């Protein structure tokens, strides 16, 4: 695979390996400090990405070095099995030629992956902080456009104000300690998120890989059962982030909305993690979500920590 942007002298590129996880994590935290003012990437997350069975590191990952210093990292993966290809790209600032080279390579590889799926084009999505170290004009100049905005929301926790709430009438909550409940949680997530932007259906096994189930604490994933409806909502959280507890998903079936389940699950997470001694909790939300999720989180005291945009590139497949 060739690139139209030459790699500057002194810079080298190679694929990532699992053994590079610590170096990648250090780079991402250096970028975090520039973009949001603090290190916010955990090694467990980087390791999960690099070991994911759908990550073909030899062909779909790139480490760019200036001498011996890692200055940029790229990764592609394909969840759709069609034209939609997802990408990650992180770079230290003031690397325009290096960024051009890596983006050339990544865009070409994305088209190759989509073509292998039988698609006529690649629709590539890449999320960048709105204060990204990668100049947005570089992206626009290459034909990328912003198509979605997400907020990372944050809230302080206190054992005084955040206690486990009483469930609404007719609602019971159970943790996913049994295999059958984990499969039910997966089914609820597939159903409740099916209409969300950029959602791709995932099998149970793929979902387990996505959430790094090998290291998951299943006592932190709950299902809400509603009398007369059945299992109607799911709350997925994690406690392995250094900076805060994290809510990965809150999903309520359409036929069970309007009963206060979203608020209940959110307050349950607040109370649970306050009792565990965590002082902050976060989550990510699509600001265009039609379910009103952003307003729900704001009503419960969550505020924007930082924002990211999804950028899209449409590239034809050449055969």
ZADRENDO-236638 format. One line per 5 residues: number of its first residue (from 1); their letters; for each residue x negated, z negated, y of C-alpha. Coordinates in Angstrom, 3 decimals, always signed. Layout:
<nodes>
NUM) a) X,Z,Y | ...
</nodes>
This chain:
<nodes>
1) xxxxx) +0.000,+0.000,+0.000 | -1.442,+0.997,+3.347 | -0.949,-0.340,+6.853 | -0.796,+1.562,+10.140 | -2.207,-1.396,+12.066
6) xxxxx) -5.867,-1.924,+11.242 | -7.018,-5.412,+10.326 | -9.389,-6.673,+13.039 | -13.018,-7.232,+12.125 | -13.704,-10.696,+10.764
11) xxxxx) -10.191,-11.151,+9.362 | -9.352,-10.992,+5.670 | -6.101,-11.040,+3.672 | -5.388,-12.107,+0.129 | -2.351,-13.235,-1.915
16) xxxxx) -1.483,-16.911,-2.042 | -1.753,-19.031,-5.182 | -0.177,-22.369,-6.020 | -3.529,-24.004,-5.298 | -3.201,-22.883,-1.657
21) xxxxx) -0.175,-25.146,-1.085 | -2.076,-27.810,+0.856 | -3.737,-25.245,+3.138 | -0.406,-23.493,+3.788 | +1.247,-26.836,+4.514
26) xxxxx) -1.489,-27.695,+7.015 | -1.022,-24.339,+8.781 | +2.757,-24.776,+8.954 | +2.363,-28.266,+10.403 | -0.044,-26.950,+13.012
31) xxxxx) +2.598,-24.381,+13.951 | +5.333,-27.051,+13.868 | +3.365,-29.086,+16.401 | +3.250,-26.099,+18.740 | +6.919,-25.143,+18.301
36) xxxxx) +8.757,-28.488,+18.040 | +6.139,-31.042,+19.043 | +5.510,-32.664,+15.660 | +4.460,-31.895,+12.093 | +7.643,-31.355,+10.079
41) xxxxx) +6.635,-29.538,+6.875 | +6.231,-31.435,+3.618 | +3.887,-30.406,+0.837 | +6.706,-30.626,-1.718 | +8.586,-27.849,+0.095
46) xxxxx) +5.578,-25.530,+0.159 | +4.898,-26.157,-3.517 | +8.532,-25.436,-4.361 | +8.324,-22.077,-2.548 | +5.066,-21.067,-4.200
51) xxxxx) +6.178,-21.960,-7.719 | +9.655,-20.417,-7.433 | +10.049,-17.955,-10.324 | +11.351,-15.261,-7.943 | +8.199,-15.491,-5.804
56) xxxxx) +5.785,-12.835,-7.089 | +2.771,-14.255,-5.304 | +0.418,-11.470,-6.327 | +2.520,-8.825,-4.583 | +4.791,-10.739,-2.185
61) xxxxx) +2.590,-13.322,-0.485 | -0.187,-13.019,+2.070 | -2.768,-15.392,+3.530 | -4.670,-14.163,+6.578 | -8.011,-15.774,+7.389
66) xxxxx) -10.167,-15.664,+10.500 | -13.506,-16.393,+8.918 | -12.701,-19.384,+6.740 | -9.691,-20.527,+8.767 | -6.148,-19.753,+7.638
71) xxxxx) -4.235,-18.350,+10.643 | -1.138,-16.680,+9.151 | +1.061,-16.817,+6.046 | +3.751,-14.460,+4.775 | +6.147,-14.539,+1.829
76) xxxxx) +8.934,-12.237,+0.582 | +11.634,-12.953,-1.962 | +14.682,-11.117,-3.257 | +17.847,-13.125,-3.946 | +20.361,-10.295,-3.606
81) xxxxx) +19.135,-7.847,-6.215 | +20.063,-5.152,-3.708 | +19.144,-4.208,-0.162 | +18.842,-7.728,+1.286 | +15.274,-9.040,+1.321
86) xxxxx) +14.282,-12.394,+2.837 | +10.949,-13.104,+4.460 | +8.912,-15.943,+5.912 | +6.131,-15.339,+8.391 | +4.102,-17.950,+10.261
91) xxxxx) +1.167,-17.313,+12.559 | -0.942,-19.147,+15.052 | -0.564,-17.751,+18.585 | -2.654,-14.985,+20.112 | -3.030,-12.953,+16.930
96) xxxxx) -1.251,-9.694,+17.896 | -3.353,-7.293,+15.843 | -3.350,-9.548,+12.810 | +0.420,-10.005,+13.143 | +0.882,-6.251,+13.373
101) xxxxx) -1.113,-5.730,+10.207 | +0.753,-8.324,+8.161 | +4.153,-7.240,+9.419 | +3.311,-3.639,+8.517 | +2.465,-4.706,+4.985
106) xxxxx) +5.465,-7.012,+4.626 | +7.952,-4.456,+5.940 | +6.629,-1.794,+3.589 | +6.770,-4.177,+0.639 | +10.359,-5.170,+1.514
111) xxxxx) +11.395,-1.519,+1.416 | +9.618,-1.160,-1.911 | +11.489,-4.167,-3.342 | +14.844,-2.847,-2.113 | +14.069,+0.604,-3.508
116) xxxxx) +13.275,-0.927,-6.887 | +16.759,-2.474,-6.779 | +18.253,+1.003,-6.329 | +19.078,+0.517,-2.627 | +18.653,+3.248,-0.012
121) xxxxx) +17.493,+0.810,+2.657 | +15.994,-2.645,+3.067 | +17.799,-5.191,+5.238 | +15.111,-7.773,+5.937 | +15.855,-11.207,+7.367
126) xxxxx) +13.248,-13.486,+8.902 | +13.869,-16.823,+10.636 | +11.792,-17.738,+13.694 | +11.915,-20.749,+15.966 | +13.277,-19.816,+19.411
131) xxxxx) +9.921,-21.094,+20.724 | +8.014,-19.202,+18.042 | +4.250,-18.783,+18.078 | +5.012,-15.141,+17.254 | +5.891,-13.335,+20.482
136) xxxxx) +9.528,-12.121,+20.228 | +8.563,-8.956,+22.103 | +6.413,-8.041,+19.110 | +9.478,-8.245,+16.884 | +11.692,-6.253,+19.246
141) xxxxx) +9.009,-3.616,+19.607 | +9.036,-3.146,+15.846 | +12.813,-2.704,+15.690 | +13.783,-6.260,+14.733 | +16.891,-7.733,+16.382
146) xxxxx) +18.225,-11.324,+16.426 | +21.512,-11.526,+14.504 | +22.176,-15.247,+13.989 | +21.260,-18.612,+15.457 | +20.878,-21.898,+13.604
151) xxxxx) +20.414,-25.417,+14.883 | +18.488,-28.157,+13.146 | +20.611,-31.205,+13.915 | +19.323,-34.765,+14.050 | +20.860,-38.234,+14.211
156) xxxxx) +19.443,-41.758,+14.295 | +20.638,-44.196,+11.625 | +21.281,-47.920,+11.791 | +22.456,-50.434,+9.217 | +24.542,-52.018,+11.990
161) xxxxx) +26.620,-48.963,+12.884 | +26.267,-46.794,+9.761 | +27.933,-48.333,+6.740 | +29.460,-46.702,+3.694 | +32.971,-45.590,+4.674
166) xxxxx) +36.151,-46.107,+2.702 | +37.257,-42.816,+1.144 | +40.453,-41.164,+2.383 | +43.563,-41.921,+0.294 | +43.472,-40.142,-3.058
171) xxxxx) +39.746,-39.327,-2.823 | +37.060,-40.570,-5.206 | +33.350,-39.840,-5.019 | +30.916,-39.566,-7.894 | +27.204,-38.805,-8.135
176) xxxxx) +26.032,-35.858,-10.232 | +24.299,-37.872,-12.938 | +25.662,-35.764,-15.798 | +24.876,-32.135,-16.570 | +28.567,-31.245,-16.383
181) xxxxx) +28.745,-32.609,-12.830 | +25.643,-30.680,-11.786 | +27.269,-27.506,-13.007 | +30.418,-28.441,-11.109 | +28.374,-29.048,-7.932
186) xxxxx) +26.851,-25.588,-8.323 | +30.295,-24.004,-8.734 | +31.588,-25.788,-5.631 | +28.628,-24.624,-3.567 | +29.106,-21.039,-4.733
191) xxxxx) +32.783,-21.208,-3.809 | +32.607,-23.074,-0.504 | +29.690,-21.062,+0.877 | +30.790,-17.623,-0.359 | +31.940,-16.481,+3.085
196) xxxxx) +28.880,-17.743,+4.959 | +26.437,-15.393,+6.628 | +23.596,-14.220,+4.373 | +25.043,-15.936,+1.288 | +24.007,-14.479,-2.057
201) xxxxx) +25.658,-15.607,-5.314 | +23.292,-17.572,-7.520 | +23.548,-18.440,-11.200 | +23.270,-22.078,-12.189 | +19.684,-21.557,-13.344
206) xxxxx) +18.741,-19.757,-10.110 | +20.308,-22.561,-8.071 | +18.270,-25.152,-9.965 | +15.130,-23.225,-9.046 | +16.264,-22.939,-5.406
211) xxxxx) +16.644,-26.709,-5.016 | +13.513,-27.551,-7.040 | +15.672,-29.387,-9.571 | +12.612,-30.492,-11.517 | +12.040,-33.068,-8.781
216) xxxxx) +15.647,-33.599,-7.666 | +17.221,-37.054,-7.445 | +20.716,-36.301,-8.719 | +22.048,-39.641,-7.502 | +21.886,-38.070,-4.028
221) xxxxx) +24.328,-35.249,-4.810 | +28.022,-36.170,-4.846 | +31.347,-34.550,-5.719 | +34.599,-35.551,-4.019 | +37.716,-35.463,-6.217
226) xxxxx) +41.117,-35.217,-4.525 | +44.299,-36.232,-6.309 | +46.467,-33.183,-6.894 | +43.613,-30.779,-6.059 | +40.745,-31.732,-8.354
231) xxxxx) +37.055,-31.541,-7.504 | +37.265,-30.299,-3.941 | +34.004,-30.946,-2.078 | +30.285,-31.371,-2.604 | +27.552,-33.184,-0.675
236) xxxxx) +23.928,-32.367,-1.463 | +21.141,-34.453,+0.105 | +17.472,-35.242,-0.411 | +15.183,-38.141,+0.341 | +11.758,-36.560,-0.185
241) xxxxx) +11.064,-35.482,+3.403 | +8.612,-37.626,+5.333 | +10.234,-37.385,+8.750 | +13.903,-37.896,+7.840 | +16.585,-37.825,+5.169
246) xxxxx) +18.128,-34.388,+4.816 | +21.602,-33.006,+4.114 | +21.213,-29.690,+2.344 | +24.886,-28.844,+1.917 | +28.391,-30.053,+2.709
251) xxxxx) +31.041,-27.794,+1.215 | +34.835,-28.269,+1.122 | +37.199,-25.944,-0.727 | +39.543,-24.042,+1.573 | +42.658,-25.593,+0.001
256) xxxxx) +41.308,-29.102,+0.647 | +40.338,-28.677,+4.295 | +42.109,-30.642,+7.002 | +42.001,-33.901,+5.025 | +38.911,-35.343,+6.685
261) xxxxx) +36.651,-34.682,+3.691 | +33.833,-33.232,+5.788 | +33.802,-36.261,+8.073 | +33.948,-38.622,+5.115 | +31.039,-36.968,+3.316
266) xxxxx) +28.971,-36.922,+6.499 | +29.583,-40.625,+7.136 | +28.836,-41.368,+3.486 | +25.424,-39.761,+3.896 | +24.803,-41.752,+7.083
271) xxxxx) +25.719,-45.038,+5.428 | +23.852,-44.333,+2.212 | +20.572,-43.457,+3.909 | +20.826,-46.255,+6.459 | +21.099,-48.670,+3.530
276) xxxxx) +17.988,-47.077,+2.015 | +16.086,-47.837,+5.222 | +15.893,-44.328,+6.648 | +16.133,-44.241,+10.438 | +16.913,-40.524,+10.887
281) xxxxx) +18.875,-37.831,+9.105 | +19.032,-34.081,+9.692 | +20.704,-30.875,+8.575 | +20.823,-27.189,+9.481 | +23.932,-25.412,+10.743
286) xxxxx) +24.907,-21.837,+11.537 | +26.189,-22.016,+15.120 | +28.657,-19.177,+14.373 | +30.077,-20.913,+11.300 | +33.825,-20.261,+11.310
291) xxxxx) +34.653,-23.629,+9.708 | +33.744,-25.538,+12.890 | +30.807,-27.292,+11.249 | +28.751,-27.518,+14.450 | +31.572,-29.286,+16.314
296) xxxxx) +32.052,-31.658,+13.365 | +28.408,-32.689,+13.393 | +28.386,-33.143,+17.153 | +31.496,-35.352,+16.973 | +29.598,-37.597,+14.597
301) xxxxx) +26.644,-38.080,+16.900 | +24.319,-35.345,+15.714 | +22.441,-33.352,+18.336 | +20.185,-30.312,+18.353 | +16.604,-31.002,+17.355
306) xxxxx) +15.453,-27.377,+17.590 | +16.879,-23.892,+17.108 | +15.900,-20.860,+15.056 | +17.062,-17.276,+15.073 | +17.516,-14.945,+12.147
311) xxxxx) +15.884,-11.601,+12.955 | +16.926,-8.467,+11.099 | +15.099,-5.240,+10.372 | +16.768,-2.265,+8.688 | +14.236,+0.043,+7.079
316) xxxx) +15.013,+3.132,+4.992 | +13.605,+3.383,+1.501 | +11.332,+6.351,+0.919 | +11.137,+7.784,-2.594
</nodes>
